[in-house]
Amino acid sequence: MSATAGVAVHGSKTVRLSGEALKVIRERFVPRPAIETWPATQDGADGIVARLRAAPLRERVPHTQWCRVTGARQILGWLQTFPGETWQQRWNASPAAASGQEWCRRATEWVGATGPVTGPIVSSGLVALVLADVVRPSLEWQLTRRAMNLQDRLPAMRDPDGFARLEALAGPERWASLTGRQALNALIRIMVAKGGTLADIAVGDALEYLDALRAHHSQSAGHTLFYAWLRALGTLPDDAPATLRNLSRATGQVSVEQLVDRYHLQCQPVRDLLVDYLKERQPGLDYATLDNISRFLARSFWADLEAHHPGIDSLRLPPDVATQWKQRARTKTERRRRSDGTMYDVVTPRLDSATLMIAVRALYLDLAQWASEEPARWGPWVAPCPISEADLNLKKTSQRVKARMDQRTRERLPALPTVVRTAKELLDQARLRLDAVREAPAGARFEVLGETFTRAKRPGSTWAYDHAGGRRDMAKREHRAFWGWATIEFLQHTGARIEEMLEASHHSLIQYRLPTTGEVVPLLQIAPSKTDQERVLLVSPELADVLSTIITRIRDPRTGAVPRVVAYDYNERVWNPPMPLLFQYDRSGEPSHMTGEFLRACLNDVLDATGLTDASGLPLDFDPHDFRRIFITDAIRSGLPPHIAQVIAGHADINTTMGYNAIYPAEAIEAHRAFIARRRSLRPSEEYRTPTAEEWDAFLGHFERRKLSIGICARAFGTACIHEHACVRCSMLRPDPDQRGRLVEIRDNLLARITEAEREGWLGELEGLEVSLAGAQDKLAQLDAEQTRRSAAVDLGIPTFRNVAGRHSASPLRPG
């Protein structure tokens, strides 16, 4: 469970660390103060009116100009009744500064106390004073009333060059969109409240605006595009946050004291000991491990002891206390809901109990060892360890985990084709619905896939209403369907971890020219992750299709480049540098990285549509890591040597790889490998000789005998046909595109024979014919997919490293 989650600890809640990164940024970047004196607000009333009558403040329409000047005079006359040496000071002293909403309702009453006025003229006068920078209403004031329609005038008056650059960077489509107008409004509001140009807007100003926006509008998610525009302008300092998204949820790397204090430990000496102990180990740990150990020791160990044994203050645990704690550590209590809605408690084994006990045992043993070096510091805390070696006998636990993993793999491996097919069907259907709603006029009815919808009346909207009154956002559904499909395809073809998938970028695609044949091979570079081991994977044609589709989708339509985005590492609690990540999307105009939480939700959408169930009848669930286990199992089952599978999977130990394999036990693999080694050592050297002419002819003849009327057989040399020459059914048949017509004839003949068998009641023959028909249709589908892949080639922009081809051994490769 994440350390940032508010996990209950026996009645008390942990301190939430989410938002700590935002606190650090607020301390580092403070907003500009709201000043009350500057040249424009110190002018006299006559000087201000004169400025309003001259360029650039003068309005082109005479009536508008008269309203602006008249309203400004009336407001200035009213403000003179309040104390202050500048117009801003008088504004702050007036009731108008307290609430923008009050100004809208009572401006005529307030200003009318000094003479006859009308509401529109007063509102027009206030706009003139804001444009002239005479008064600066606060951000809160601006957010509590309707916009003053400054988008057309203020940019040209305050910073024409800056806004022109910004518009060019954003592009005309984004600039004119709803999110673009919201971003422009945000920048204008900040300039109205603080003055200056775009280059003067500070990071603190942006944070202050977001705080004010959230205070007045709870639905303010996605309103950070203005900050991305400022970053693109290059006006912010180099150490400014790369994005303001999700800062309220991020923790950043907090101190050890914060990691321990989130669990409210009562015994101060023990609390100080745990802080000191963790600081001593911190240099040798990554942050994720430090976070886990702090949670084990502070929450699962000491906070649990304090909850069940109030007043405990020593690590020397009585035998009964230690026994009770170990029993609690091995199990956990979950609240579950019955079918009638009532809740009940159930005790289940804790999966991380062994890791917890290892952390506690390490604490006791470390203290005992360190006490010999620093007795004054660690000696008082040395105590007998309550965790014995017998408690850490993980053989049964490992066997249970292996059995559970194997069972998951065996259940999900046969279901994988269904999941893949369903993901593609959902994507195709979502695209058809999205195209239909875009083609339909606003407010019109349209039909797609047998369903009738009515498009929303707002121009450009992708919302549609069905006959039952439900509302669907077709663009959002297509978005989720696409990334669900992309996630499944990427994971099943690479066997990568989900964090590795999220870190895959456009730079991960490289080309390598084989030094022997000169063939160019596409490779996918997997960045160091769990084991800090970088590796490369061969890109199969199917994976190339997926990658090309993703790159085509995320490319900037103006430049053709993949946008660089900043991703938050939820394990190490740091922001990674900007990179052209593959799993990104346009979120309210700002390129944003995908999160594992979102991709899991997209995966669940596909699983819900499959209707698959497990052995207990419950809906079959897929975790992203299940695809990794399936990938390794299928690879080894298909004949890939385990040590090669280990390299592809990025495991440091082959036993880990074999633990993922659900087909063959580790003992059988090791025994087989040992047998091969012994056989090679005992085999007489005479066997390693030049083949005879007859043997060579037999080898060449094998390839001639593989040629068939509809393709070629891919079985290995020296192997017999295992399907009794039922080639249409065989997965080893590689159909020839030139023989498609012959395959169509075979399929049509099978359909006719099936019809005859159904009519005559030949049920025994019917089953065999249906199997052959499925094989023929599968071969036709392979040919169609190959044709589509060749006709839909996409330039991926893969970098070429020509020097890599020259880095090969000077000695020729020898067989064996």
N, C-alpha and C positions, 0 to 999 in steps of 0.2 A: 504494500500500500504506500502511496506517495507520502512523503514526509510533510507535505503541505496540507494534507487533508486534515480536517478537524476531527481526529479520532478520539472517541471518548475513552478516558482512562479511569474506570471505576467511579463514574459520577462526575468527574471534572473533565473539562475539555482542554485540549492542547491549545497552545498559542499558535494562531495561524501565522505562518511565515510568508504567505503570499502577499505580494506588494512590497516586500523589503527592498527589492531592486528599485522600485519607484521612489521609496523614501530616500535612498542614497542619491538618486538623480536629483531629487528636489533639493537636497542639501548642497549638491554640487552646482546646480544651475538655479539661481534665484531670479524671479521676475523683476523687471524694471519697476521702480516705485512709481506710484501715481502722483506726479508733481502738480503743483498748483500755480506755478509761475513760469512763463515762457514769453517770448516777444509778442506773439499774436494775441494772447489773452490780456496783455497789458495795454493795448491800444485803446484810445478813447472811442466813444460811440460814433462820432463823426468820421474818424479814420476807418473804422470797420465798415461803415456804410459806403464810404468811398471805395474801399477795396471790393465790396460786393458789386459795385457798378462798373468795375474795370475788369479787363481780362486777367486771368482765365476764369474768374468766378462769375462773370456776367453771363446771364442766360440768353439764349438766342431768341426765345419766344417772349415778346414784350409783356404779356400778361403774367407769365411765370416769373419774369424778372421783377415785376411790380409786387407780386405776392411775397417773393423772397425778401426784398428790401423792407417792405411794410411790416411783415411778420418779425424780421430781425430787430427793427426799431422798437416794436412793442415788447419783445422779450427782454431787450437790453434795458428798456425803461422799467420793467418789472424787477429785473435783477438788481437794479440800483437801490431798491428798497431793502436789500439785505447787506449785512456787513461783509467787508473784504476789500482788499486792494486790487485784486484781479477779477476778471469775469468768472474764472474757474472757482475762485474762493467764494464768490457770491452764489454761484450755481450750487456748490456743495452745501452752503448754508440754507438754501431754499428747500422747500418740500419736494421740488421736482427731482432732486438727486436721490431721494429715498426709494423711488419705485418708478420704473418705466410705465407700468400699467396704470398707476395713478396719474401720470402725466397725460396719457391718452384720454382718460376720463375727465380730468379736472383742469386741463391746461387753459381752456377758455375762461373758467372761473378764476383761476389764479392770476393769469395775465390781464384778464378783464378788470381786475381791481384798480388798474391804473388808467383805464380808458376803454372805449368800445372796441371789441375784437371779434373775430370769427374763427372757428376751429381750423378750417383749412389754411387760413393765412398764418396762424400761429405755427402749425405743423411745418409749413413751407419755410417760415422764418428760422425754425430750429435746424432744419436741414442746411440752410445757408450758413448758420453759425458753426455747424459741425464741419462743413466743407472748408470754411475759412479758418478752422482750427482755433476758434475763439473759446469754445467749451469742449470738454472731452467727457462725455458720459461713460460711466464704468461699464465693464463687461456684463455685470449683473443687470444693470439698467437696460442695456441693449437686448439682452436675452429675454426680458420680461415683456417686451412689446414687439410689435411687428417691425420688420425691417424698414429702414428709411429709404430704400431704393437708391443706394449710393454706388452700385456697381458700375453705372454708366459714367459717373462724374468723378468720383474720388480717385480711381487709378490714374486718370489723365492729369489730375491736379497735383497729386502727392509724389508719384513715382512712375512716370510714363515709361521710362526705359526698363525699369525692373519688371513691370507688369507685361510689357511687350516680350521680354525674354521668357517670362513664365508661360505666357500663352503659346510661344513657339515650342517650349519644352513639353507642354501638356498635349498639344495637338488640338486641332479644331473640334474633333468629335468629343473628346473628353472635356474640353473647355466649355462646350455648350451643354453637356449632360447635367443631370440633376446633381450628381455627386460633385461635378466640377463647380457648379454654382454654390453648393454648400461650402466647398473649400475656399472659393473666392470670398464668400461672405465671412468666413472665419478670419481670413487675413485682413479684411477691411475692418472688422470689429476690433481686432487687436490694434490696428493703426489708429482707429478713432479713439480708443481708450488710452493708448500710450504715446501716440504721435510718431513721427519719424517715417522712414521708408521701409521697404521690404528687407533691406539689408540690416536695419536696426532691430528687427524682431529677434528676440533672444529665445533660447530653449525654455527658460523659465516662463516667458510670456505664453508660449504654446501650452505648457503644463497648466498654467493658471487658467487659460481659456477652456481646456478640457475639463478642469474641475468645475468651473462655472457652468459649462454645458451640461455635465452630468447632474448638477444640483437642480437644474431647471427642466431637463429633458432626460428621463430615465432611459429612453430608447435612443441613445446617442452612439451606439456601436457603429464603427465604420467611418466616423467623422475625423479621421486623422490624415486624410489625403493632403490637407494644407501643409502639414509638417513634411510629408514626403516631397512636396513641391519646393519647400524651403531647402531641403537637403539637396535637391537637384540643382537649385540655383547656386549652391556652394557658399552661402552666406553664413552658415553655422560653423562653429569650431570643429576641429578634427575629432575631438573626444566626445562630441555630442552623440546621444543615442541614435542608432541607425533607424529606429522606428519607435513610435509611441504605442503601437498595438500590444495588447496583452500585458503591459507593464504592471497593471494592477493584479495580475495572476502570477507573475514571475517572482521568484524569491531571490535570485542571484545567490552568490556564495556568501552566506552569513557566517558570523563568528561561532566558535565552539560554544561560547557562553549561551548564545541564542539557541543553538541546537539542543542544549541540555535544559535550559530554562523553560522551554515550551511545554514541559511535562510537570511543572510545579512541584518539584521535589521538596519535601518538608525538612529533611535532615541537611542542614547547611554544610557540615563537614564532608558528608558523602557527596553532596553536589559539587563541592570544590575539588574533591578527589577525582570525580569523573571528568571534570573540565581539565584538570591537570593531566590526567592519564591520556585523554584524547589529544591534547596539545602535544604530548610527547610522541604520539604515534602519527600525528598529522603529516609530517614531512614525507613519510613513506606510503601514504595512502592517496588515492584519488578522491575527489570530493564525494562521489556517489557512495563509495565504501565508507568514508567517514560519516556520512549521513546515516547509513544503515547501522553502523556500530553504535552510534549515539542513540539511535532509536531502540536498539536491543537492550543496551545497558541502562538507559535512563527510564524508558517507558516499560518495556517488557520484563525487566529485572527489578530495578529498585522501586519504581513507582508501584509495581504490583505488590512487592513486599510491604511497602508502607500502607497500601490499601487494606491488606489482610492482616497485618501485624503492626498496628499503630504504635509509634514510639520507637521502632527499631532504629538503631544508630551504629551498627557494627557489621562488618563483612563476615564476622565469625558467626555463621548460622547454626542454630541447634539442628540436630538431625531431623526432627519432625518438621521444622520449618522448611528445611531444604527439600525434604521429600514432597511436601505439599506443593512447593513452588514448581518442582520438576513435573509434577502431575498436571498442574495448570498450564505449564509451558508446552506440554505435549498435545493439549486439546484446546479448543476454542468453542465458545457458545454463540450460535447464530440464531437470529430471530427469523422465523419463516411464517408464511401465511397459509392457512388452510383454505379449502375451496369455499367454505362459508364466510370467509373474511376474517376469522379470528386468528390471532397470533399465538405462536408457541415457540419454545426454546428447544434447540437440538444441539447436542455436543458432537463435534466432529474433530478428527485429527488435524493438528496444525501442520501444514506442509513445511514451514520453515523452522520447526522446533530444533532440528539438528544444528542449523546455522546459529540459532539463538544460544544454544548450550555451548557451542564452540566459542562464541564471543565472550560468554561469561567465564569459561575455563581459561581463555587467553588472558582475561583481566587478572585472575588470581595468580596464574603462573608468571605473568609479566611482573606483577608487584613483587613476587618472591625473588625473581632474578634481579630486578633493579635494586632491591633492598640491600643486596651484597655490595653494590657499587655506591649507592647513596642511602645509607641506613637511616639518617635523620629525616629524609624526605619521604621515603616509601616504607621504612621499617614498621611504623605504627599500624599500618594497614595490612600487613601480611597475616593471612589466615588460611586454615585448611580449605582446599577447593571443594565445593559441594558437588562438582561434576567429576565423576570418575571416568576412567577409560571405558569401562563397561557401558556407561551411559551414552558414549559416543560410538557404540558399535552400529555402524550405519549399513551393515550388510542387508538386513531385512528391509530397512527403509529404502535402500537403493533398489532392491529387488521389486518392492512395491511400486516405486516410481517408474522403473523400467516397464513393469507389466502394465501400468496405467498408460504410459506413453505408447506402448505397442498397441494396446487396445484402441486408443484414439486413432492411431495411424491406420490400423486395419479397418476401422469403421469408415474413415474418411477417404482412403485411397480409392475404393471403388466409386465413391460419390463425386470425386473430383471432375470427371467429364460432365456430369450433370450441372455442377456449379459453374464450370467454364461456359457451357452452352447457355445456361440461364442468364449469366452476366451479359453475354453478347446479345441475346434476345431482348433483354431489358434496355440495353443501350440503343439498339435499332428502333425499338418502339418509342423510346423517349425522343429520339431524333425526329421520327415521323411526326409526333405530336408537336414538337417545337417548330418544325417547318410549317405545319398546318396553321398554328396559331399566329405565326409571323405573316403568313400569306393572307389570312382572313382580315377583312376590314375591322376597325374598332367597333365593338358592339354587335358584330355580325355572328350568326350561327354557322358552325362548320362541323363536319363529320370526319373522324379519323379512327381507323381500327375498330369500326363498328360502334363508336361512341359519339354522342352529340354534345358539343360544347358551345358556349357563347363567349366570345372574346371580350375582355374588359374594355371599357370605353376610353380609358386614358391612352393617348397615342404613345406608341412604343412599348406598351406594357405586354408582358408575356403571360399574364394571368388569364385563366379561362374558368368558366363556371359550367359544371355539368348539370344534367337534368334534375338531380336531387338537391341542387343548391350548394354543393360543395365547391370549393375554390382551389385551384391548383396553379402553382407557378411552374410552367413548363420548362423554363430555362433552368430553374433550380433543380428540377427533377432530372433533366438531362445532365446537369453538372454532377449530381450524385451518381447517376448511372455510369457516366464515363469514368469517374475515378474509382468506382467499384470494380469496373471491368479492368482498368489499368492496374489496379492493385493486385487483383487475382492473377492476371497474366504475368506481371513482373515477378511476383513471388514464385509462381509455379515454374518459371523458366530459369530462375537464377538461384533459388534456394537461399536468398539473402535474408538477413534479419531485417525487421521493419525499420530499425534506426538506420541501417545501411541503405535501405531503399530511400528513405527520406533525405539522406545526404548525397544521393546520386545526382550528379550534375551533368551539364553538357560537356564539361571537360573530362568526364569519366569515359567518354567514347573516344577510343584511339584506334589507329590503324597500325598494323605490324606487317612488314614484308618478310616472308620466310627467306632466310639466306640461301637455302638449297634450291627451291623452285621459283622464287620470286613472286609467289602468290601473296596477295594482300588479304590479311585476315582481320576482321573487325573484332575488337576486344572491349569489354566493359570493365573498367577499373573500380574495384570496391575499396572505398576509403577505410583506413583502420578504424575498428569499432571496439568490440568487446575484448579481443585479444591483442589489440594494437598491431595487427598483422595486415599489411596491405596485400591484395591479391587481384588477379585479373581473371575474367571469365570469357570464354569464347561466345560470341554473339551468334545464336542460331537464327535461321531465317524468320522463325516465329517471333523471337525476341526483337529482331530488327524491325518487324512490322509494328510491334507495340511501341518501341522507342521512337520510330519515325512519326507515328500518330500523335504521341505525346508532344514531341518537339514542334510539330506543325500546329498543334493547338495552343501552345504557350508562347509562341514567337510573337514579338511586337510587330503588328501589321505594317507599321511605318518603316522600321529599320530591318526587319527580318531577323534580328538578334534575340536571343533568349534573355529576358530581363534578369538582372542580378537582384537577389533577395537575401534578407538576413533571417536566419533561423535560430530559434532558441533551443539549446541543448538541455532537455529536461533532466538528464542524468548528471551532467557536470554543472548545471545551473549557470551557464554562460551563453552569451550571444556570439554565434559564429560570424566570421567576416562575410560580406556579401559575395554570393556565388550564383551562377546560372543554374539553380536547382531544377530538376525535371519535375518534381512534384510541387508545383506552385500554381497559383490561379490569381485572376484579377478580382480583388475584393474591394468593391466600392472605388475602383480606379487606382488602387495601390497594389502592386504585385506582392503577394503574401505566400509564405510557405505553408504546405499542408501539415496538419498535426496528426499524430497517430490516432487520437480520439476520433477525428473526423473520418479517417479512412476505415477505421473499425466500424463506424456507423454505416458507411457505404457498403462494406462487406456484409453487414447484417441485413441490409436491404435485399441483397442478392439471395442470401440464405433463406429469408422469409418467403421469397418468391419460389424457391425450389420445392418447398413443402416436404423436405427430407426429414426423417426422424431417426433417432438412434435405437439401440436394442431395447431400451425401456419405453419407447414410444414418445419420448420428448423430442422437441425440435432439435435437429442436428446443428450444433454450433461449430464454427471454424474460428480458430485463433490464427493470427498471421504466422505464428511460429509453427502451426501444423503444416503449412505449405513447405517449410524447411525440412521437417521430418519426412514428409512425403517425397520431396525431391531427393533426399539422400537414400531413402529406402528404394525408390524406383531406380536410381542410378546403380546401386549395388546389385539389385535384382537383375538389372539388364546386363551385368557383366563388368561394370567399372570396378577396377581394383580398389580395395578400401583405402589404401594410402593415397591414391589419386583423389578419391572422394574427400579425404581429409583435407587436402590442399584446396580443393574447390570450395569446401564449406568454411575454410578458415579456422579449423580447430587446431589447438596446440597439441592435443593428444588424440591418437587414433582410437583410444577407448571411448572418447566422447563421440566420435563419429559412429562407432559401432553401437553405442547406446541409442543413437537416433534410428538405427536400422531395425525395422520391426519384422524382418523376414528371417534372417539368419542370426543365431546367437554368436556372441564374440568367441566362444570356445571353438565352435565349428570352423570359423574363419581362420583363427590362429592355428588350429590343427591342420587345416588344409594347406596353409602357407608353409608350415613346417614340413609337411609331407612333400610339397613341391621342392623345397630346398634340399631335403635329403635325397630325393630322386635325382635331382640334377648333380649332386655330389657323387652319387654312386653310378651314374650312367656312364657306360664306356665311351672313351673318346672317339671310337670308330663311328659313332652315330653322327658326329659333327664332320661330315664329309661333303664333297660336291655331289649334288644329285645326278643320277643317271639320266640318259636321254629319255628313257621310258617314263621315269618319275616326272621329269620336266614337262613332257607331253601330256601326262595325266593332269598336271597342275593347270596347264593352259587350256586343256579340254574342259576343265571345270567351268571356266568362264563362257565357253561356247554353249555348254549344256544349260546355262542359266537363262538363255534367251528364250522368251515365250512370245506367243502371238499378241499379247496385250501389254507387254512390258518386259521386265527383267527381274529375276529372282535374286535377292540380296543375301541368301544364306552363305555361311562361311565355307571355305574349302574343306573338303573331307567330311562334311556333314550331310546326312541324308535328309530328304524331305520329311518333315514331321507332320504334315497335314495331308498325306496321301494324295499329293498333287491336286488338291482342291485349291487352285491358285487364286481364284476370285475371293475366297474367304481368308486367305493367308495375309498376315500383316507384313511379311517379308517381300511381298510383291510391290515393285515400284512401277506404276503404270506409265506407259509411253503416251505423251500428249497426242502423237500422230495416230494412235489407235483408239481415240475417244469414240469414234463411230462404232468400232467393234464392241466396245464396252456398252454403248447404248443398246446395240442389238442384243447383247447378252441380258441386260436388264429387262428389256421389253419381252424377251423370250421367257424369262423367269416369271414376270408378271402374268403372262398368258398361262404358263404351267400352274402357277398358284391358283388362278381362277378355275382352271380345269380340276385341280385337286380339291378345291372347296366344293365344286359342283358334284364331283363323283364321291366325295367323302373319304379321300385318301389322306387321312390325318397323319399317318406315319411319314408320308412323303412331304406333307405340307410343312412340317417343322424344318426339315432340311432345306427346302426351297426358300423359306423365309430367311434362314441364316445366309444362304448364298446371295439372296437379294440385298440383304443388309451390307454384305461385303462389296457387291458391285456398286451400290449407291455410295459407299464410303470411298471407293476408288475414284468415282466421278467427282465427289466433293474435294478430294485431294487435287485432282487436275484443275478444278475451278479455282481453288485457293491459290495454287501455283500461278495460274494465269493472272489472277487479280493482283498478286504480289508483284509480278513482273511488270504489269501495266501501271502500277501505282507507286513507282519509285519516288522517293523523297530525298532531296539533298540534305543530309544531316549536318553538314558543315563540320565533319570530324577532322580534327587536326592530324597531320601526317608527320611522323618523326622519321625522316629518312636515315638519320644516323643510327637508329636502332638496328637497322638491318645489317650494319657492318660489325656489330658487336657479337661475333660468334667465335667459337673455338677454332683455332688454326688446324687442329687435327680432325680428320674426317670421322663422321659417326660410323660406328660399327654395330652390326646387329648383335642383340643379346645384351 
